[in-house]
Amino acid sequence: MKIGLVGYQGSGKSIAFELLTGTHPDAAKAHSGQVGVAVLPDPRFDGLVKLFNPKKVSPARFELFDTPGLSRDHGDSGNSQRISVVREATALVHVIGAYAGSDAVADAASFEDDLMLADLQVITSRIQRLNSSIGKNRPDKEQCQIELRLIQPIEDMLNAGQLLRNVEFTDDQEKATRSFSLLTRKQQLILLNTAEPKFDEAAVDELTRRGYRVVAAPLGLELEVLALDEAERADFAAELGLTEPSRNRLLRAIFEVTDQITFFTSDEKEVHAWLLKRNSTALDAAAAIHTDLARGFIRAEVMAVDDLLRLGSERELKAANLVHVVGKEHIVQDGDEIVIRSGV
């Protein structure tokens, strides 16, 4: 899963990329985008590492994709190519520069318009091709008519200015549009890049009122502090008015937009945090660990990490009846510790 950092040129998108991944932006990849890996902070994982003192640790990670910045000039022909790169992302983090004299709310609306227009062009182009095929009475005419009935309402929604992420698609509509990678269908978080730790929160309030998930941080200042020796960081951060680093908070907020959960497998050999789509089953969790575990799945033993950290061992959890034996259809919860029993 790639989480795309998106926005207009000059928004601070690449600063966010460096802050969150520790990877310096490569100018040679400005037109194609650059991928880096971010480690998901999780105090439950830290607690498990302390409890088991394992030989190997594997925290949860996800990819951040620094996409090419869009031009504010809507007539810029290069925007079409830049937007096509954005389609590779699974979810979007829209970085907006919230500096003196800027209008973050207007930027958010303008960017949504750009995405909506790009989606409309994709859908309209497909509808035109379908109508052409139907008019030629081709052998697949009936299939074309079915697809047309599925996507015509989507064109109507976009023409009406409706964001597709707020629309419930039917299963057939999901299948019909999957290859389009519709931009306004992707979940989105707005990241306000502020100049100072203290800022006017009116933009946050207004964007939240409009239904956006919003976080804010002085990305440039945070990056300056991170570049210092650890001994100097606290004093410099205090001078700048940074009471606490935002990096972990931002990473958690970005992760939440993906609609995934974290489950764990822990012992003295390894503590591993795994990412899994919300509402996935124990069989899905087994497959995430190894396909052989899923193939030979017998049962899973599930316990809450919070209980494990509180009581200190699986033995104590079993004594307290807090270990549950479940089948392959069990829905995994965020923070589950799972032991898969497999015949393979």
GULUMSE-99481 format. One record per atom (N, C-alpha, C, CB): residue in three letters; y, x, z. Coordinates in steps of 0.001 Angstrom, whole numbers, plus 500000, padded with zeros to 6 digits. Glycine has a CB too. Layout:
alaYXZ/...
REM end
This chain:
met498803500843500000/met500000500000500000/met501241500874500000/met500009499049501219/lys502133500636499012/lys503410501343498956/lys504522500411499422/lys503695501866497520/ile505284500865500393/ile506450500105500843/ile507660500730500173/ile506590500107502421/gly508326499969499321/gly509408500502498519/gly510747500495499228/gly509515499736497261/leu511389501662499285/leu512780501734499726/leu513630501455498492/leu513131503145500382/val514393500373498523/val515151499938497358/val516619499770497733/val514578498618496791/gly517481499723496716/gly518900499514496974/gly519757500061495861/gly519296500150498279/tyr521048499893496014/tyr521993500430495038/tyr522174501928495260/tyr523353499700495132/gln522621502582494224/gln522918504009494317/gln523982504238495403/gln523403504566492937/gly523749505266496230/gly524702505588497292/gly524501504807498576/gly526076505356496806/ser523412504044498676/ser523183503227499875/ser522641504044501052/ser522213502099499553/gly522091505230500771/gly521468506035501823/gly519957505904501813/gly522007505633503184/lys519426505407500714/lys517996505188500573/lys517185506480500751/lys517706504580499217/ser517640507542500105/ser516914508814500192/ser517044509449501578/ser517426509786499127/ile518142509165502263/ile518284509632503651/ile517242508931504521/ile519733509362504194/ala517067507635504303/ala516046506886505041/ala514664507457504765/ala516088505394504667/phe514409507796503503/phe513114508364503114/phe512845509660503872/phe513068508620501594/glu513836510552503917/glu513653511835504594/glu513497511649506098/glu514831512762504300/leu514297510760506677/leu514235510517508110/leu512868509989508528/leu515320509539508523/leu512320509071507729/leu511105508368508126/leu509818509090507748/leu511099507012507517/thr509877509934506712/thr508661510636506281/thr508687512127506583/thr508453510435504807/gly509891512680506825/gly510003514120507018/gly509912514897505720/gly508940514594507956/thr509960514195504583/thr509865514823503268/thr511233514862502614/thr508862514076502372/his511656516032502176/his512966516156501538/his512910515551500135/his513413517644501475/pro513883514726499773/pro513885514112498442/pro513903515160497331/pro515086513185498294/asp513105514928496302/asp513002515816495160/asp513867515259494033/asp511523515979494707/ala514928515984493674/ala515852515507492637/ala515148515280491304/ala516992516502492450/ala514085516008491052/ala513354515869489792/ala512641514524489696/ala512345516999489644/lys512473513838490841/lys511780512546490850/lys512743511370491006/lys510754512517491971/ala514021511633490783/ala515038510596490984/ala514819509389490079/ala516422511169490739/his514270509605488882/his514104508512487930/his512737507840488010/his514326509020486540/ser511778508498488652/ser510428507940488735/ser510060507486490139/ser509426508956488261/gly510830507940491142/gly510526507605492523/gly509646508656493174/gly509857506254492599/gln509676508705494488/gln508935509708495251/gln508215509035496405/gln509878510819495771/val506973509428496631/val506168508830497692/val505999509824498839/val504788508387497149/gly506169509344500053/gly505926510135501246/gly505118509319502238/gly507250510605501876/val504555509986503226/val503709509318504223/val504434509254505559/val502355510053504381/ala504441508075506152/ala505050507880507469/ala503956507569508482/ala506112506739507436/val504027508190509638/val503070507925510719/val503604506794511580/val502817509203511580/leu502770505787511791/leu503188504615512553/leu503117504900514054/leu502313503397512195/pro504246504858514753/pro504217505091516200/pro503555503923516922/pro505639505308516742/asp502720504226517891/asp502020503159518616/asp501626503674519997/asp500758502672517827/pro502215503149521055/pro501883503625522402/pro500426503368522772/pro502788502963523422/arg499795502364522146/arg498373502105522421/arg497522503267521911/arg497916500771521763/phe497872503776520738/phe497157504933520194/phe497341506136521114/phe497654505265518763/asp498571506360521550/asp498845507480522457/asp498032507349523736/asp500345507553522790/gly497911506120524239/gly497127505894525458/gly495653506191525258/gly497294504468525927/leu495125505825524082/leu493713506094523793/leu493448507590523673/leu493287505383522503/val494387508305523063/val494245509759522943/val494217510391524332/val495402510360522095/lys495063509929525207/lys495106510454526579/lys493819510117527322/lys496322509887527342/leu493284508928527076/leu492077508480527770/leu490837509257527322/leu491866506989527535/phe490686509462526005/phe489460510063525472/phe489570511572525231/phe489089509382524182/asn490798512074525125/asn491008513496524816/asn490095513937523661/asn490741514371526076/pro490206513287522505/pro489252513520521411/pro489496514843520689/pro489324512380520410/lys488480515272519919/lys488613516476519115/lys489521516231517904/lys487233516960518658/lys489576514982517454/lys490358514641516267/lys491168513377516520/lys489440514456515039/val492397513352516042/val493227512148516154/val493671511730514754/val494468512397517085/ser493637510419514496/ser494024509884513185/ser494912508667513391/ser492769509513512332/pro496227508884513533/pro497137507750513694/pro497243506945512398/pro498528508239514129/ala497716505734512518/ala497902504894511338/ala499047505445510492/ala498181503421511745/arg498861505419509188/arg499874505918508253/arg500086504899507146/arg499456507290507658/phe501275504910506580/phe501510504116505380/phe502458504862504458/phe502081502724505739/glu502449504489503189/glu503257505172502189/glu504632504532502063/glu502549505163500841/leu505661505363502015/leu507008504908501706/leu507367505431500318/leu508042505393502785/phe507877504549499482/phe508160504847498090/phe509677504779497874/phe507409503858497142/asp510282505950497709/asp511735506015497469/asp511974505726495981/asp512334507433497884/thr512342504500495667/thr512497504083494273/thr513871504481493739/thr512295502563494139/pro514037504541492424/pro515356504870491858/pro516396503823492256/pro515274504973490319/gly517585504302492642/gly518650503380493027/gly519202502631491818/gly519774504135493731/leu519466501348492001/leu520033500545490916/leu521535500805490801/leu519762499037491150/ser522038500700489583/ser523477500790489355/ser524116499440489664/ser523786501226487893/arg525331499484490220/arg526051498239490480/arg526600497634489185/arg527195498485491471/asp526610498425488138/asp527050497948486830/asp525911497160486196/asp527490499134485911/his526030495839486175/his524940494995485687/his524691495194484195/his525244493531485967/gly525619495859483522/gly525422496140482105/gly524731497461481855/gly526735496127481398/asp524390498179482929/asp523732499477482798/asp522309499256482276/asp523717500243484166/ser522039499743481076/ser520721499539480471/ser519613500247481248/ser520729500029479033/gly519969501256482041/gly518963501980482824/gly518380501172483958/gly519555503227483377/asn519059500082484352/asn518553499276485465/asn517192498652485163/asn519548498183485804/ser516958498332483903/ser515682497720483537/ser514519498654483863/ser515670497357482044/gln514670499935483530/gln513626500911483828/gln513495501129485335/gln513924502243483124/arg514639501184486031/arg514592501394487479/arg513869500240488170/arg516016501547488049/ile514130499020487719/ile513491497858488325/ile511994497846488037/ile514138496569487814/ser511600498324486867/ser510171498362486550/ser509430499281487519/ser509951498830485097/val510093500328487993/val509484501231488981/val509344500513490323/val510333502529489146/val510345499707490673/val510314498974491945/val509101498045492007/val511615498161492133/arg508663497535490858/arg507529496600490839/arg506258497226491396/arg507276496113489422/glu506182498551491426/glu504990499229491964/glu504861499046493476/glu505038500724491630/ala505955498700494139/ala505939498565495595/ala505294497245496011/ala507366498659496159/thr504624497272497157/thr503976496069497682/thr504946495219498490/thr502777496448498543/ala505782495874499278/ala506819495203500066/ala508089496034499941/ala506389495033501580/leu509234495430500242/leu510519496086499992/leu511320496272501280/leu511335495276498987/val511907497455501403/val512911497702502448/val514217497952501712/val512516498935503398/his515114496983501795/his516384497059501065/his517409497789501934/his516900495627500676/val517763499008501534/val518735499808502276/val520132499483501759/val518432501335502141/ile521010499113502689/ile522395498754502340/ile523342499634503137/ile522681497239502618/gly524284500254502456/gly525298501042503142/gly526303500134503831/gly526010501974502162/ala526323500185505157/ala527236499329505934/ala528353500191506501/ala526478498582507086/tyr529213500664505608/tyr530303501554506004/tyr531613500779506032/tyr530407502764505042/ala532665501458506463/ala533995500838506468/ala534369500428505046/ala535063501811507056/gly534798499204504902/gly535226498715503586/gly534104498141502743/gly535876499818502831/ser532853498289503181/ser531737497734502411/ser531469496290502838/ser530462498597502596/asp530726495589502016/asp530370494198502312/asp528861494076502183/asp531110493187501350/ala528169494256503293/ala526706494272503282/ala526123492931502852/ala526178494642504657/val526753491858503239/val526255490522502886/val526354490298501383/val527042489428503641/ala527481490709500792/ala527651490577499339/ala526666491475498596/ala529098490924498929/asp526426492686499131/asp525452493589498518/asp524058492978498512/asp525432494928499254/ala523689492360499629/ala522364491736499725/ala522215490632498684/ala522133491166501139/ala523258489812498553/ala523213488703497601/ala523169489212496162/ala524424487784497797/ser523967490247495871/ser524009490804494513/ser522668491418494142/ser525124491857494392/phe522048492119495082/phe520768492764494811/phe519681491717494569/phe520372493687495977/glu519702490649495364/glu518740489558495156/glu518924488950493763/glu518906488464496248/asp520179488820493334/asp520440488294491992/asp519814489191490924/asp521956488163491751/asp519931490515491116/asp519334491458490168/asp517818491282490102/asp519683492902490560/leu517184491145491275/leu515742490978491319/leu515322489639490713/leu515243491088492756/met516105488609491021/met515780487280490507/met515886487232488985/met516703486231491130/leu516912487878488452/leu517084487918487000/leu515929488673486350/leu518429488575486630/ala515507489769486964/ala514382490542486426/ala513101489707486429/ala514176491835487243/asp512871488949487496/asp511691488079487553/asp511784486972486503/asp511540487466488959/leu512969486425486349/leu513163485343485377/leu512865485838483962/leu514608484791485459/gln513273487049483662/gln513013487611482331/gln511514487749482085/gln513703488979482178/val510776488183483111/val509321488340482976/val508651486981482742/val508728489018484239/ile509012485994483558/ile508401484665483455/ile508773483996482138/ile508832483780484635/thr510050484055481765/thr510507483417480523/thr509837484039479301/thr512034483528480393/ser509691485362479328/ser509027486047478224/ser507580485580478092/ser509079487567478427/arg506901485424479216/arg505514484961479180/arg505432483520478671/arg504878485068480576/ile506349482683479106/ile506359481283478655/ile506580481208477149/ile507453480480479392/gln507462482036476633/gln507712482047475191/gln506453482445474424/gln508864483007474854/arg505712483436474933/arg504481483858474268/arg503410482772474332/arg503956485147474898/leu503348482093475476/leu502377481010475611/leu502678479874474647/leu502362480486477042/asn503940479497474556/asn504328478425473628/asn504017478805472191/asn505820478104473769/ser504232480075471864/ser503929480546470513/ser502431480455470236/ser504418481992470323/ser501603480839471209/ser500148480783471036/ser499656479346470908/ser499447481469472208/ile500245478458471735/ile499856477042471682/ile500211476445470322/ile500546476242472816/gly501383476812469794/gly501836476299468503/gly500972476752467341/gly503249476719468260/lys500302477898467502/lys499438478415466430/lys498016477866466513/lys499397479936466480/asn497780477009467520/asn496468476361467678/asn495338477391467764/asn496206475397466506/arg495530478413468590/arg494535479462468755/arg493345478950469568/arg495158480691469433/pro492197479646469532/pro491012479210470280/pro491255479103471787/pro489871480169470025/asp492172479918472308/asp492451479891473750/asp493606478946474084/asp492774481302474253/lys493855477976473217/lys494988477064473395/lys494936476361474751/lys495012476027472271/glu493751475874475135/glu493636475139476393/glu493968476032477588/glu492224474562476545/gln493494477276477571/gln493813478204478643/gln495304478499478703/gln493037479491478469/cys495917478630477533/cys497369478863477483/cys498136477674478059/cys497823479129476033/gln497672476473477778/gln498331475264478306/gln498207475204479823/gln497721473987477674/ile497039475592480349/ile496846475605481804/ile497787476614482450/ile495376475937482161/glu497861477819481878/glu498748478847482434/glu500207478402482374/glu498572480175481678/leu500570477761481266/leu501947477291481120/leu502300476291482207/leu502155476662479743/arg501384475377482516/arg501638474380483562/arg501787475050484933/arg500498473341483601/leu501117476182485113/leu501188476873486402/leu502499477624486578/leu500027477836486542/ile502988478268485514/ile504159479134485686/ile505483478474485303/ile503980480377484871/gln505442477332484618/gln506696476658484279/gln507512476280485522/gln506403475410483457/pro506858475743486596/pro507637475439487809/pro508275476677488434/pro506749474763488837/ile507652477836488243/ile508207479068488806/ile509486479447488079/ile507184480218488724/glu509485479275486766/glu510723479509486010/glu511821478568486495/glu510484479317484491/asp511471477323486746/asp512458476337487223/asp513035476756488575/asp511813474933487336/met512164477251489445/met512636477706490768/met513628478856490623/met511442478148491650/leu513294479825489784/leu514170480977489600/leu515492480563488973/leu513488482033488737/asn515449479655488032/asn516692479152487419/asn517563478434488447/asn516368478198486251/ala516906477868489470/ala517635477171490529/ala518080478121491636/ala516774476066491117/gly517789479425491469/gly518203480411492465/gly517317480453493689/gly519597480139492888/gln516060480054493557/gln515143480010494694/gln514345481308494777/gln514192478799494581/leu514353481937495952/leu513593483161496161/leu512113482828496325/leu514120483929497395/leu511273483504495572/leu509856483155495534/leu509115483522496806/leu509200483826494371/arg509659484437497618/arg508969484792498858/arg508998483629499848/arg509607486043499489/asn509896482681499612/asn509990481508500492/asn509210480313499958/asn511443481117500683/val508450480519498870/val507721479438498211/val506230479612498435/val508039479397496703/glu505528478517498691/glu504074478571498839/glu503428478323497480/glu503576477529499888/phe502826479357496924/phe502123479240495647/phe500729478665495868/phe502033480614494942/thr500209477967494859/thr498803477585494889/thr497960478823494577/thr498508476428493874/asp496668478745494872/asp495779479870494559/asp495817480185493064/asp494332479557495001/asp495875479142492229/asp495901479349490783/asp497212480010490346/asp495712478010490051/gln498321479645490987/gln499601480279490665/gln499599481750491082/gln500759479534491354/glu498978482040492225/glu498864483426492670/glu498114484258491631/glu498151483501494036/lys497003483723491139/lys496205484442490143/lys496967484600488833/lys494881483712489893/ala497679483544488428/ala498380483563487142/ala499545484547487128/ala498886482174486808/thr500128484820488309/thr501329485670488364/thr501057487056488960/thr502408484977489178/arg499815487325489350/arg499517488585490045/arg499925489811489227/arg498030488662490369/ser499668489775487936/ser499966490935487094/ser501463491138486874/ser499278490788485759/phe502283490114487172/phe503735490225486967/phe504403491049488064/phe504367488836486912/ser503755491138489242/ser504331491843490392/ser505773491381490633/ser504287493379490167/leu505928490079490823/leu507258489479490950/leu508015490047492151/leu507142487957491078/leu509235490466491907/leu510024491170492923/leu510459490259494059/leu511244491797492287/thr510873489037493729/thr511348488136494780/thr510184487459495505/thr512282487076494186/arg508965487810495107/arg507769487341495812/arg507399488306496928/arg506589487177494837/lys507877489536496839/lys507532490565497813/lys508295490342499121/lys507833491967497247/gln507639490595500243/gln508313490503501535/gln509382491588501627/gln507295490632502703/gln510463491271502325/gln511601492192502344/gln512196492329503742/gln512675491721501370/leu512574493560504057/leu513330493871505273/leu514640494501504836/leu512526494829506241/ile515732494117505455/ile517014494763505169/ile517292495816506229/ile518167493722505115/leu517581497027505766/leu517920498146506643/leu519382498504506404/leu516982499381506388/leu520220498208507381/leu521639498528507277/leu521867499967507714/leu522492497555508129/asn522408500763506802/asn522713502163507071/asn524162502244507548/asn522480503057505800/thr524337502357508861/thr525676502340509441/thr526232503760509558/thr525655501659510821/ala527553503852509635/ala528197505165509752/ala528142505681511183/ala529652505091509281/glu528162504778512147/glu528220505146513557/glu527183504355514343/glu529632504905514129/pro526813504856515537/pro525866504099516367/pro526389502718516745/pro525547504876517625/lys527704502625516993/lys528310501335517304/lys528988500805516044/lys529331501457518485/phe528738499549515722/phe529278498972514491/phe529471497475514684/phe528341499256513281/asp530212496886513772/asp530437495440513787/asp529135494743513373/asp531624495039512830/glu528593493941514260/glu527300493316513995/glu527416491980513274/glu526559493121515283/ala528589491677512744/ala528770490404512041/ala527839490304510833/ala530231490243511594/ala527654491420510116/ala526776491402508933/ala525331491130509341/ala526868492744508164/val524891491737510449/val523534491486510937/val523352490004511251/val523238492342512190/asp524332489435511934/asp524257488022512310/asp524204487125511084/asp525450487639513181/glu525033487412510092/glu525084486559508904/glu523810486685508076/glu526302486912508046/leu523311487903507912/leu522080488089507142/leu520889487445507850/leu521811489585506912/thr520875487542509179/thr519821486886509954/thr519905485378509794/thr519920487268511439/arg521120484849509799/arg521317483402509615/arg520796482948508249/arg522814483036509759/arg520872483837507270/arg520407483504505919/arg518891483687505754/arg521139484365504896/gly518232484071506839/gly516776484134506801/gly516178485508506600/gly516296483269505744/tyr517016486562506608/tyr516511487919506421/tyr516072488522507747/tyr517577488803505769/arg515104489429507661/arg514788490305508788/arg515659491542508633/arg513245490678508840/val516395491903509684/val517411492955509572/val517264493958510720/val518836492340509571/val517359495247510384/val517497496298511386/val518664497187510946/val516155497132511550/ala519270497864511894/ala520417498716511570/ala520318500026512323/ala521744498008511905/ala520777501107511679/ala520764502430512308/ala521668503370511530/ala519323502999512381/pro522288504355512223/pro523092505382511538/pro522168506460510977/pro524143506014512511/leu521640506233509795/leu520581507093509258/leu521025508549509119/leu520126506569507907/gly522244508758508634/gly522732510116508442/gly522810510884509753/gly524090510091507780/leu523337510239510784/leu523441510895512091/leu522054511163512673/leu524268510032513065/glu521150510188512509/glu519789510369513014/glu519123511577512353/glu518950509098512770/leu519357511745511041/leu518752512861510316/leu519333514192510786/leu518962512695508803/glu520646514219511076/glu521268515440511600/glu520636515853512925/glu522780515236511781/val520412514871513793/val519826515155515103/val518397515657514945/val519855513900515998/leu517635515037514046/leu516241515411513845/leu516105516836513317/leu515575514441512889/ala517132517312512613/ala517085518657512025/ala517325519754513066/ala518122518774510910/leu517813519389514236/leu518113520380515269/leu516856520818516014/leu519130519817516255/asp516975521970516690/asp515906522383517587/asp515772521349518696/asp516180523797518173/glu514544521166519157/glu514291520120520142/glu515159520280521387/glu512828520121520533/ala515457521517521773/ala516262521767522966/ala517699521277522804/ala516260523248523291/glu518174521232521548/glu519564520842521302/glu519730519356521033/glu520112521618520140/arg518644518686520730/arg518753517303520251/arg519410516366521260/arg517385516777519902/ala518971516431522502/ala519457515474523500/ala520962515585523681/ala518754515694524840/asp521489516820523800/asp522929517004524012/asp523728516534522799/asp523243518481524307/phe523257516868521585/phe523984516489520377/phe523947514975520183/phe523394517200519147/ala522801514375520484/ala522679512923520365/ala523646512229521330/ala521222512473520641/ala523756512781522534/ala524679512203523521/ala526119512305523044/ala524527512904524879/glu526472513428522419/glu527829513590521873/glu528133512547520805/glu528002514995521288/leu527118512227519993/leu527316511267518908/leu527204509819519381/leu526308511520517807/gly526783509634520609/gly526635508275521119/gly525300507644520781/gly527728507418520587/leu524310508468520431/leu522969507958520125/leu522165507908521420/leu522249508850519051/thr521972506725521942/thr521275506589523218/thr519778506815523078/thr521532505221523809/glu519205506442521922/glu517784506666521674/glu517544506770520172/glu516926505528522290/pro516604507583519748/pro516313507704518320/pro515825506372517749/pro515262508802518078/ser516267506059516542/ser515899504795515913/ser514634504910515065/ser517041504296515059/arg514179506130514817/arg513107506330513847/arg511871505482514147/arg512722507787513808/asn511390505522515396/asn510196504751515737/asn510426503252515594/asn509755505070517154/arg511597502809516023/arg511942501381515912/arg511970500941514451/arg513311501100516573/leu512528501783513590/leu512602501456512170/leu511209501407511547/leu513476502477511432/leu510366502364511901/leu509013502383511348/leu508223501155511766/leu508280503642511785/arg508383500721513018/arg507685499513513460/arg508188498289512700/arg507869499310514974/ala509499498213512506/ala510068497066511784/ala509588497044510341/ala511604497106511826/ile509510498226509719/ile509037498317508332/ile507571497918508259/ile509235499749507771/phe506778498367509215/phe505356498024509212/phe505152496519509342/phe504629498752510346/glu505965495879510156/glu505806494444510396/glu506009493616509130/glu506780493987511462/val506813494127508203/val507076493370506978/val505850493343506066/val508271493970506231/thr504869494221506300/thr503678494273505456/thr502635493239505837/thr503067495639505521/asp502809492575506978/asp501864491573507470/asp500474492180507685/asp501778490394506487/gln500450493376508242/gln499192494020508606/gln499084494126510125/gln499082495418507954/ile497891494417510579/ile497656494656511997/ile497010496033512151/ile496754493534512621/thr496898496495513392/thr496238497763513696/thr495045497498514597/thr497220498761514364/phe493877498036514204/phe492737498040515125/phe492297499488515332/phe491551497162514576/phe491458499709516335/phe491156501078516751/phe489651501299516885/phe491851501394518077/thr489256502548516629/thr487909503024516982/thr488111504303517790/thr486994503278515685/ser487473504383518955/ser487782505490519873/ser486540506019520569/ser488797505044520914/asp486446507336520622/asp485471508018521464/asp485921509468521631/asp484027507936520849/glu485057510312522205/glu485453511695522469/glu485573512521521183/glu484449512350523407/lys484957512046520098/lys485063512770518827/lys486377512476518121/lys483897512412517914/glu486749511198518093/glu487953510832517342/glu488541509523517843/glu487640510724515852/val489861509487517909/val490587508234518083/val491272507940516758/val491627508311519275/his490972506787516190/his491450506447514847/his492117505078514880/his490283506464513817/ala493339505001514373/ala494037503723514206/ala493907503304512740/ala495554503834514635/trp493469502075512518/trp493226501567511172/trp494182500410510872/trp491754501112511017/leu494641500355509638/leu495481499240509202/leu494624498212508478/leu496633499735508285/leu494903496949508710/leu494108495869508139/leu495007494671507894/leu492925495490509067/lys494791493992506777/lys495569492798506477/lys495347491744507557/lys495194492240505090/arg496415491091507985/arg496305490056509015/arg495314488969508573/arg497698489433509311/asn494571488437509534/asn493571487385509299/asn492319487907508587/asn494189486261508478/ser492103489220508620/ser490884489787508064/ser489741489665509077/ser491104491264507665/thr488518489779508554/thr487328489592509387/thr486778490923509906/thr486248488858508596/ala485800490799510801/ala485126491995511313/ala484414492735510184/ala484120491617512419/leu483914491989509191/leu483286492629508041/leu484313493432507247/leu482616491579507139/asp485532492897507106/asp486612493634506432/asp486937494918507196/asp487880492751506304/ala486947494814508515/ala487228495996509346/ala486145497049509145/ala487324495607510844/ala484892496606509082/ala483790497541508858/ala483945498233507507/ala482434496811508931/ala484335497474506488/ala484526498041505151/ala485675499036505134/ala484782496931504131/ala486712498773505941/ala487848499695506005/ala487422501046506580/ala488983499092506852/ile486467501017507507/ile485980502260508114/ile485054502990507141/ile485241501967509448/his484074502255506609/his483145502857505627/his482352501718504973/his482164503915506317/thr482170501804503686/thr481451500743502970/thr480016500580503475/thr481437501039501470/asp479396501664503922/asp478025501569504445/asp477963500702505694/asp477474502963504756/leu478998500778506539/leu479028499949507743/leu479072498465507382/leu480238500318508617/ala479822498147506344/ala479902496757505899/ala478583496307505281/ala481045496583504890/arg477958497189504505/arg476716496848503819/arg475587496547504812/arg476303497987502886/gly475557497313505902/gly474500497105506892/gly474964496386508149/gly473912498418507275/phe476069495661508063/phe476687495026509232/phe475684494150509990/phe477896494184508799/ile475577494388511293/ile474746493556512167/ile475637492725513084/ile473771494430513003/arg476501493414513798/arg477433492727514702/arg478561493690515039/arg476711492227516008/ala479579493191515729/ala480675494041516210/ala480907493751517681/ala481981493807515388/glu481220494785518406/glu481626494624519807/glu483130494839519866/glu480864495631520763/val483827493838520370/val485288493830520317/val485864493744521723/val485797492656519455/met486875494553521959/met487599494504523230/met489077494768522946/met487025495550524259/ala489937494354523836/ala491372494593523667/ala491719495985524175/ala492206493518524412/val492480496734523373/val492885498079523788/val493654498035525105/val493742498743522699/asp494495497022525273/asp495257496919526524/asp494326496837527728/asp496181495690526492/asp493207496090527580/asp492232496004528672/asp491523497341528884/asp491200494902528382/leu491197498018527767/leu490523499309527861/leu491406500331528569/leu490140499816526465/leu492691500342528247/leu493602501288528900/leu493812500930530368/leu494951501319528172/arg493766499650530657/arg493985499202532042/arg492785499526532933/arg494263497691532074/leu491564499311532416/leu490362499492533222/leu489739500876533061/leu489349498442532862/gly490013501541531953/gly489641502948531825/gly488337503268531144/gly489601503524533120/ser487472502271530889/ser486218502568530202/ser485588501284529675/ser485242503299531144/glu484745501450528651/glu484019500304528103/glu483071499718529155/glu483230500717526838/arg482512500588529981/arg481608500126531040/arg482304499146531977/arg481071501316531838/glu483543499478532364/glu484296498593533256/glu484642497275532560/glu485581499289533738/leu484913497348531249/leu485206496123530505/leu483995495208530443/leu485675496457529095/lys482814495803530233/lys481593494993530186/lys481335494337531546/lys480381495862529770/ala481608495070532610/ala481430494511533954/ala482363493333534189/ala481670495586535016/ala483524493372533532/ala484506492287533681/ala484368491228532591/ala485919492855533662/asn483284491307531807/asn483027490357530710/asn484167490329529694/asn482809488952531273/leu484714491517529393/leu485838491601528450/leu485427492245527123/leu486989492396529074/val484129492458526939/val483609492939525655/val482890491772524984/val482641494177525845/his483293491460523762/his482764490285523076/his481941490707521860/his483910489344522648/val480743490190521762/val479877490448520613/val480161489364519567/val478348490462521030/val480544489800518359/val480979488844517337/val480256489119516023/val482512488915517134/gly480289488130515139/gly479690488259513826/gly480700488670512784/gly479042486972513424/lys480233488709511531/lys481064489227510440/lys482282488358510133/lys480232489366509197/glu482269487077510524/glu483387486184510207/glu484481486198511275/glu482878484771510028/his484267486924512350/his485273487004513424/his486598487540512879/his484768487909514582/ile487707486904513247/ile489033487348512805/ile489544488431513745/ile490033486158512752/val489794489594513186/val490263490736513971/val491716490514514400/val490130492052513158/gln492014490864515648/gln493353490715516199/gln494047492073516315/gln493293490029517570/asp495355492061516254/asp496113493293516441/asp495813493872517823/asp497636493037516272/gly495469495166517851/gly495179495806519126/gly493730495726519551/gly496015495206520174/asp492858495277518655/asp491424495259518983/asp490839496666518911/asp490657494316518026/glu489969496969519861/glu489095498143519790/glu487742497628519329/glu488994498911521187/ile487197498212518251/ile485993497650517632/ile484894498711517532/ile486320497085516230/val483691498307517898/val482498499127517691/val481600498357516729/val481755499450519057/ile481350498899515543/ile480521498242514542/ile479073498682514705/ile481027498555513118/arg478171497727514794/arg476730498008514818/arg476195497703513422/arg475976497154515930/ser475626498731512793/ser475179498594511415/ser473769499111511248/ser476116499326510474/gly473027498521510321/gly471670498962510048/gly471583500060509031/gly470858497829509598/val472706500519508535/val472732501600507527/val473255502870508172/val473617501211506295/
REM end
